[in-house]
Amino acid sequence: MGGRRKLINKKSILGCVKTKTGFDERMDDAVTRLRLVRTESVGPLTYRRLLARFPKAEDALAAVPELARMGGRETAPRIASRGEAEAELAALRGMGASGVFLGDANYPPFLAEMADAPPFLAVMGDVKLLSSRCVGIVGARNASANGMRLAQNLAAELARDLVIVSGMARGIDGAAHAGAMARGRTVAVVAGGLDVPYPPEHGALQERIAENGAVVAEAPLRTAPAGKHFPKRNRIIAGLVLGLVVIEAAERSGSLLTARLANEAGRELFAVPGSPLDPRSRGANDLIRQGAHLTESAADVLANLPDHPRREGLGRDPLFRHARSGLAEAHAPPPAAPVDSLALSKARRLVAGFLAADPVQVDEIARRCQLSMAAVSAVLLELELAGRVETLSGNRVAAIAAA
């Protein structure tokens, strides 16, 4: 723990103490932003919408109750108190961790391109690694001995030139982390809080990674991993890397979800072929059929890994039919132009009628309602905070069924 505390020394959680006044201002802003992140009904996309409309976090936070009321919510969403946010930041500092907000200079730039990039990341270790040239290695938890040996060797070779990113799970993930540490550095993205190692037997491994690399969490401290947390973790892995290698993945698995997310973000895909008789190889073999690079060695990865995320993916392939050739429209916050009261009233009457449980494109709603995107975005923000709408990647929204 002593070595990790040296990473922050006398700096704040945001690494910026120069004058007492500057420190206080930055800490006040950090507390306010974290309160916004932890506010009920505020997810990554809603967070971006709020800060597009209210550039100051304190103004966005103050507007939440009224926006939720306008969206039809009878009681205001729960907003994290100042004390709760201060306690969370203090707890992170106390364990030698740091925190980084979306928009900060040290926020990983490739992850920031994701439409649903986490507004806040807790990091144990070297936060600069998140902005390095990274490649992900993921695969089966119930991996074969050969698969784990290949993952370990491949990670060791690639770690000479790249930072290896994986998800800290049993099997391929653990082998990749171990191999990377033999020759270089690795980043582990965990599904729960930084203080809840999962699986439990990887507690020592997580400590080693934190001392020599970085461990990253989106969830608050004391959060035990649950099923809903793993897809969120997977999209962080996809966002941090230039390319993703899949080793032993079943046809329906978290590894294939990570591959789909990486493809949608324009990352390069690699897959290690396996026996057609082994169910653990079917997903990886299918990726190869669909255009992923057949990978047998580190040379196959290094020869095809770009310096920046590619804008095209495997969109021609049915498995990746939602892939986008351009990402700018999904990454950009919704328009923050002022909307007159008449247009807003009309939007409130019409938008809800075009929402359904099946996702629909926001621009399709604007076209059918003959409304400006600014008006539609303003109403969707109200509905999100009211808990009536879920915003999805790809500029899509879906209605949430009433409980």
C-alpha positions as CSV (number, residue, x, y, z in Angstrom):
1,M,0.0,0.0,0.0
2,G,2.9,2.4,0.7
3,G,4.0,2.3,-2.9
4,R,0.6,3.1,-4.1
5,R,0.2,6.1,-1.8
6,K,3.3,7.6,-3.3
7,L,1.5,7.8,-6.5
8,I,-0.7,10.6,-5.2
9,N,1.8,12.0,-2.7
10,K,0.4,15.4,-1.5
11,K,-1.9,15.8,-4.5
12,S,-5.6,15.7,-4.5
13,I,-7.6,12.9,-6.0
14,L,-7.5,14.8,-9.3
15,G,-3.7,15.3,-8.9
16,C,-3.7,19.1,-8.7
17,V,-2.5,20.9,-5.6
18,K,-0.7,24.1,-6.4
19,T,-2.4,26.7,-4.2
20,K,-4.9,26.2,-1.4
21,T,-7.5,28.3,-3.4
22,G,-6.9,26.2,-6.5
23,F,-7.1,23.0,-4.6
24,D,-10.4,24.0,-2.9
25,E,-11.9,25.0,-6.2
26,R,-11.0,21.8,-7.9
27,M,-12.2,19.7,-5.0
28,D,-15.5,21.6,-4.9
29,D,-15.9,20.9,-8.6
30,A,-15.0,17.2,-8.2
31,V,-17.5,16.8,-5.4
32,T,-20.2,18.4,-7.4
33,R,-19.5,16.3,-10.5
34,L,-19.4,13.1,-8.5
35,R,-22.7,14.0,-6.9
36,L,-24.1,14.4,-10.4
37,V,-22.6,11.0,-11.5
38,R,-24.2,9.3,-8.4
39,T,-27.6,10.9,-8.9
40,E,-30.5,8.5,-9.5
41,S,-31.4,8.2,-13.2
42,V,-28.2,9.9,-14.3
43,G,-26.3,7.4,-16.5
44,P,-23.3,8.1,-18.8
45,L,-25.4,9.4,-21.7
46,T,-27.7,11.5,-19.4
47,Y,-24.6,13.0,-17.8
48,R,-23.4,14.2,-21.2
49,R,-26.8,15.6,-22.0
50,L,-26.9,17.5,-18.8
51,L,-23.4,19.0,-19.2
52,A,-24.2,19.9,-22.8
53,R,-27.2,21.9,-21.6
54,F,-25.6,23.2,-18.3
55,P,-21.9,23.5,-18.8
56,K,-21.4,24.0,-15.0
57,A,-22.0,20.8,-13.0
58,E,-23.5,22.8,-10.1
59,D,-26.2,24.2,-12.5
60,A,-26.9,20.8,-13.9
61,L,-27.3,19.3,-10.4
62,A,-29.6,22.1,-9.4
63,A,-31.8,21.5,-12.5
64,V,-32.3,17.8,-12.0
65,P,-35.4,17.9,-9.8
66,E,-37.3,20.3,-12.0
67,L,-36.3,18.5,-15.2
68,A,-37.5,15.2,-13.7
69,R,-40.8,16.8,-12.7
70,M,-41.3,18.1,-16.2
71,G,-40.7,14.5,-17.4
72,G,-43.6,13.3,-15.3
73,R,-41.9,12.1,-12.2
74,E,-43.8,12.9,-9.0
75,T,-40.8,12.7,-6.6
76,A,-37.4,14.1,-7.3
77,P,-34.6,11.7,-8.1
78,R,-32.2,11.0,-5.2
79,I,-29.2,13.2,-5.4
80,A,-26.0,12.1,-3.6
81,S,-25.2,14.5,-0.7
82,R,-22.1,16.5,-0.6
83,G,-21.0,14.4,2.4
84,E,-21.4,11.2,0.5
85,A,-19.4,12.4,-2.4
86,E,-16.6,13.8,-0.2
87,A,-16.5,10.5,1.7
88,E,-16.2,8.5,-1.5
89,L,-13.3,10.7,-2.7
90,A,-11.6,10.5,0.7
91,A,-12.0,6.7,0.8
92,L,-10.3,6.5,-2.6
93,R,-7.4,8.7,-1.5
94,G,-7.1,6.7,1.7
95,M,-6.5,3.5,-0.3
96,G,-4.0,5.1,-2.6
97,A,-6.4,5.4,-5.6
98,S,-7.1,8.4,-7.8
99,G,-10.2,9.5,-9.8
100,V,-10.6,10.9,-13.2
101,F,-13.7,12.5,-14.7
102,L,-14.8,12.6,-18.4
103,G,-13.4,15.8,-19.8
104,D,-10.3,15.8,-17.6
105,A,-6.9,16.1,-19.4
106,N,-5.9,12.6,-18.1
107,Y,-9.1,10.8,-19.1
108,P,-8.2,8.1,-21.6
109,P,-8.8,9.7,-25.0
110,F,-10.0,6.6,-26.9
111,L,-12.5,5.7,-24.1
112,A,-13.8,9.3,-24.3
113,E,-14.9,8.6,-27.9
114,M,-17.4,6.0,-26.6
115,A,-20.9,7.5,-26.6
116,D,-21.5,6.0,-23.2
117,A,-18.0,6.6,-21.7
118,P,-18.1,6.4,-17.9
119,P,-18.3,9.9,-16.4
120,F,-16.0,8.9,-13.6
121,L,-13.3,6.2,-13.2
122,A,-11.6,5.1,-10.0
123,V,-8.0,4.0,-10.7
124,M,-5.6,2.2,-8.5
125,G,-2.1,2.5,-10.0
126,D,-0.8,4.5,-12.9
127,V,-3.6,6.4,-14.5
128,K,-1.3,7.3,-17.5
129,L,-1.4,3.7,-18.6
130,L,-5.0,4.2,-19.7
131,S,-3.9,6.7,-22.4
132,S,-1.2,4.3,-23.7
133,R,-1.3,2.1,-26.7
134,C,-3.4,-0.8,-25.4
135,V,-4.6,-4.1,-26.8
136,G,-7.3,-6.2,-25.1
137,I,-7.2,-10.0,-24.5
138,V,-10.4,-11.7,-23.4
139,G,-11.8,-15.2,-23.5
140,A,-13.4,-18.1,-21.7
141,R,-13.5,-18.4,-17.9
142,N,-13.5,-22.2,-18.2
143,A,-10.5,-22.0,-20.6
144,S,-8.5,-25.0,-21.6
145,A,-4.9,-25.4,-20.5
146,N,-3.7,-24.7,-24.0
147,G,-5.9,-21.6,-24.2
148,M,-4.5,-20.2,-21.0
149,R,-0.9,-21.0,-22.0
150,L,-1.5,-19.2,-25.4
151,A,-3.1,-16.2,-23.7
152,Q,-0.1,-15.9,-21.2
153,N,2.5,-16.2,-24.0
154,L,0.7,-13.9,-26.3
155,A,0.3,-11.2,-23.6
156,A,3.9,-11.5,-22.6
157,E,5.1,-10.9,-26.2
158,L,2.7,-8.1,-26.8
159,A,3.5,-6.4,-23.5
160,R,7.0,-5.6,-24.9
161,D,5.3,-2.9,-27.0
162,L,1.8,-2.5,-25.7
163,V,-0.2,-2.3,-22.5
164,I,-2.4,-5.4,-22.1
165,V,-6.0,-4.8,-21.0
166,S,-8.4,-7.5,-19.7
167,G,-11.2,-8.0,-17.3
168,M,-9.7,-9.8,-14.3
169,A,-11.9,-12.9,-14.7
170,R,-10.9,-16.5,-14.3
171,G,-9.3,-18.3,-17.2
172,I,-8.1,-16.3,-20.2
173,D,-8.3,-12.9,-18.5
174,G,-6.1,-14.0,-15.5
175,A,-3.6,-15.7,-17.8
176,A,-3.3,-12.5,-19.9
177,H,-2.7,-10.3,-16.9
178,A,0.0,-12.8,-15.6
179,G,1.7,-13.0,-18.9
180,A,1.7,-9.2,-19.4
181,M,3.4,-8.6,-16.0
182,A,6.2,-11.0,-17.0
183,R,7.4,-8.6,-19.7
184,G,5.5,-5.3,-19.3
185,R,2.4,-3.7,-17.8
186,T,-1.3,-4.5,-17.7
187,V,-4.6,-2.8,-16.9
188,A,-7.4,-4.7,-15.2
189,V,-11.0,-3.4,-15.6
190,V,-13.1,-4.8,-12.7
191,A,-16.9,-5.1,-12.6
192,G,-17.4,-4.0,-8.9
193,G,-15.7,-1.5,-6.7
194,L,-11.9,-1.2,-6.4
195,D,-12.1,-2.7,-2.9
196,V,-14.1,-5.8,-3.9
197,P,-11.7,-8.2,-5.7
198,Y,-13.6,-10.6,-8.0
199,P,-13.2,-13.4,-8.3
200,P,-12.0,-13.5,-4.7
201,E,-9.1,-15.7,-5.5
202,H,-7.7,-13.0,-7.7
203,G,-7.2,-10.6,-4.8
204,A,-3.4,-11.1,-4.8
205,L,-3.3,-10.7,-8.6
206,Q,-5.3,-7.4,-8.3
207,E,-2.8,-6.1,-5.8
208,R,0.1,-7.0,-8.0
209,I,-1.5,-5.3,-11.0
210,A,-2.2,-2.1,-9.0
211,E,1.4,-1.9,-7.9
212,N,2.9,-2.3,-11.4
213,G,0.0,-1.3,-13.7
214,A,-3.5,-0.1,-13.1
215,V,-6.9,-1.4,-11.9
216,V,-9.9,0.5,-13.1
217,A,-13.5,0.6,-11.8
218,E,-16.6,2.5,-12.8
219,A,-18.7,1.3,-9.8
220,P,-18.5,2.9,-6.4
221,L,-16.5,1.4,-3.6
222,R,-18.1,-1.6,-1.8
223,T,-20.0,-2.5,-4.9
224,A,-20.2,-6.3,-5.3
225,P,-20.2,-7.4,-8.9
226,A,-23.6,-8.4,-10.3
227,G,-24.7,-9.6,-13.8
228,K,-25.6,-6.0,-14.9
229,H,-22.1,-4.8,-14.1
230,F,-20.2,-7.0,-16.5
231,P,-21.5,-5.5,-19.8
232,K,-20.5,-2.1,-18.4
233,R,-17.0,-3.4,-17.7
234,N,-16.8,-4.9,-21.2
235,R,-17.5,-1.6,-22.9
236,I,-14.6,0.0,-20.9
237,I,-12.3,-2.7,-22.1
238,A,-13.4,-2.1,-25.7
239,G,-13.0,1.7,-25.3
240,L,-9.5,1.6,-23.9
241,V,-7.9,-0.6,-26.6
242,L,-6.8,-0.2,-30.2
243,G,-7.6,-3.8,-30.9
244,L,-9.1,-6.8,-29.1
245,V,-7.9,-10.4,-29.2
246,V,-10.5,-13.2,-28.4
247,I,-9.3,-16.6,-27.2
248,E,-11.8,-19.4,-26.6
249,A,-15.2,-17.8,-26.6
250,A,-18.5,-19.6,-26.7
251,E,-21.2,-18.6,-29.2
252,R,-23.1,-16.6,-26.5
253,S,-20.5,-15.1,-24.1
254,G,-19.3,-11.9,-22.5
255,S,-16.2,-12.1,-24.7
256,L,-18.3,-11.9,-27.8
257,L,-20.2,-8.9,-26.3
258,T,-16.9,-7.2,-25.8
259,A,-16.0,-7.9,-29.4
260,R,-19.2,-6.4,-30.6
261,L,-18.7,-3.3,-28.5
262,A,-15.1,-3.0,-29.8
263,N,-16.3,-3.4,-33.4
264,E,-19.0,-0.7,-32.9
265,A,-16.3,1.6,-31.6
266,G,-14.1,1.0,-34.6
267,R,-11.5,-1.1,-32.9
268,E,-9.5,-3.9,-34.7
269,L,-10.7,-7.5,-34.0
270,F,-8.4,-10.5,-33.7
271,A,-9.4,-14.1,-32.9
272,V,-7.4,-17.3,-32.2
273,P,-8.8,-20.3,-34.0
274,G,-9.7,-23.4,-32.2
275,S,-11.0,-26.9,-32.7
276,P,-14.6,-27.0,-34.2
277,L,-15.3,-29.8,-31.7
278,D,-14.7,-27.5,-28.7
279,P,-17.7,-25.3,-27.9
280,R,-15.3,-22.8,-26.3
281,S,-13.9,-22.1,-29.8
282,R,-17.1,-21.5,-31.7
283,G,-17.3,-17.8,-31.0
284,A,-13.7,-17.1,-31.9
285,N,-14.0,-19.2,-35.1
286,D,-17.1,-17.3,-36.0
287,L,-15.4,-14.0,-35.6
288,I,-12.7,-15.1,-38.0
289,R,-15.3,-16.1,-40.6
290,Q,-16.8,-12.7,-40.2
291,G,-13.5,-10.9,-40.9
292,A,-11.5,-10.8,-37.6
293,H,-7.8,-11.3,-38.1
294,L,-6.8,-14.9,-37.6
295,T,-4.3,-14.7,-34.8
296,E,-1.6,-17.3,-34.0
297,S,1.2,-15.0,-32.6
298,A,2.0,-11.5,-31.5
299,A,3.2,-10.8,-35.0
300,D,-0.4,-11.2,-36.3
301,V,-1.6,-8.5,-33.9
302,L,1.3,-6.1,-34.4
303,A,1.0,-6.2,-38.2
304,N,-2.6,-5.2,-38.1
305,L,-2.9,-2.9,-35.1
306,P,-3.5,0.8,-36.1
307,D,-2.1,3.8,-34.2
308,H,-5.7,5.1,-33.7
309,P,-9.1,3.5,-33.6
310,R,-10.3,2.7,-37.1
311,R,-13.6,4.3,-38.3
312,E,-14.7,1.2,-40.2
313,G,-15.6,-2.1,-38.6
314,L,-17.1,-5.4,-39.7
315,G,-20.4,-3.7,-40.5
316,R,-20.9,-6.0,-43.5
317,D,-21.3,-8.9,-41.2
318,P,-24.7,-9.9,-39.7
319,L,-23.3,-10.3,-36.2
320,F,-22.2,-6.7,-36.3
321,R,-25.1,-5.2,-38.2
322,H,-25.3,-2.3,-35.7
323,A,-21.6,-1.3,-36.4
324,R,-21.2,2.3,-37.5
325,S,-18.7,3.6,-40.1
326,G,-18.6,7.0,-38.4
327,L,-18.6,7.7,-34.7
328,A,-18.7,11.4,-34.4
329,E,-22.5,11.7,-34.4
330,A,-22.7,9.2,-31.5
331,H,-20.0,10.8,-29.5
332,A,-21.2,14.4,-29.8
333,P,-23.4,15.6,-27.0
334,P,-27.0,16.5,-28.0
335,P,-27.5,20.1,-29.2
336,A,-27.6,22.6,-26.4
337,A,-29.2,25.4,-28.3
338,P,-32.1,27.2,-26.4
339,V,-35.6,26.0,-27.2
340,D,-38.6,28.3,-27.1
341,S,-41.5,27.4,-24.9
342,L,-43.9,26.6,-27.7
343,A,-41.5,24.2,-29.4
344,L,-40.8,22.5,-26.0
345,S,-44.6,22.2,-25.3
346,K,-45.2,20.6,-28.7
347,A,-42.2,18.2,-28.2
348,R,-43.6,17.1,-24.8
349,R,-46.9,16.3,-26.4
350,L,-45.5,14.3,-29.3
351,V,-42.2,12.7,-28.4
352,A,-43.6,10.2,-25.8
353,G,-46.0,8.9,-28.4
354,F,-43.1,7.7,-30.6
355,L,-41.3,5.8,-27.8
356,A,-41.6,2.0,-27.4
357,A,-39.8,-0.8,-25.6
358,D,-37.9,-1.4,-28.9
359,P,-35.1,1.1,-29.4
360,V,-35.7,3.9,-31.9
361,Q,-33.3,6.4,-33.4
362,V,-33.5,9.9,-31.9
363,D,-33.3,11.5,-35.4
364,E,-36.2,9.3,-36.5
365,I,-38.3,10.8,-33.7
366,A,-37.3,14.3,-34.7
367,R,-38.2,13.6,-38.3
368,R,-41.6,12.1,-37.6
369,C,-42.5,14.7,-35.1
370,Q,-41.2,17.5,-37.4
371,L,-39.2,18.9,-34.4
372,S,-35.7,20.3,-34.0
373,M,-33.1,18.0,-32.5
374,A,-32.7,20.5,-29.7
375,A,-36.3,20.2,-28.7
376,V,-36.3,16.4,-28.9
377,S,-33.1,16.2,-26.8
378,A,-34.5,18.6,-24.2
379,V,-37.6,16.4,-23.8
380,L,-35.7,13.2,-23.8
381,L,-33.5,14.6,-21.0
382,E,-36.6,15.2,-18.9
383,L,-37.9,11.7,-19.6
384,E,-34.6,10.1,-18.7
385,L,-34.5,11.9,-15.4
386,A,-38.1,10.8,-14.8
387,G,-37.0,7.2,-15.3
388,R,-39.3,6.8,-18.3
389,V,-36.7,6.5,-21.1
390,E,-33.4,4.7,-21.4
391,T,-30.8,6.1,-23.8
392,L,-28.7,3.5,-25.6
393,S,-25.6,3.6,-27.7
394,G,-26.0,4.5,-31.4
395,N,-28.2,7.6,-30.6
396,R,-31.2,5.3,-29.7
397,V,-33.8,5.5,-27.0
398,A,-36.3,3.0,-25.6
399,A,-39.3,3.4,-23.2
400,I,-39.0,1.9,-19.8
401,A,-42.1,-0.1,-18.7
402,A,-43.8,1.3,-15.6
403,A,-43.1,-0.9,-12.5
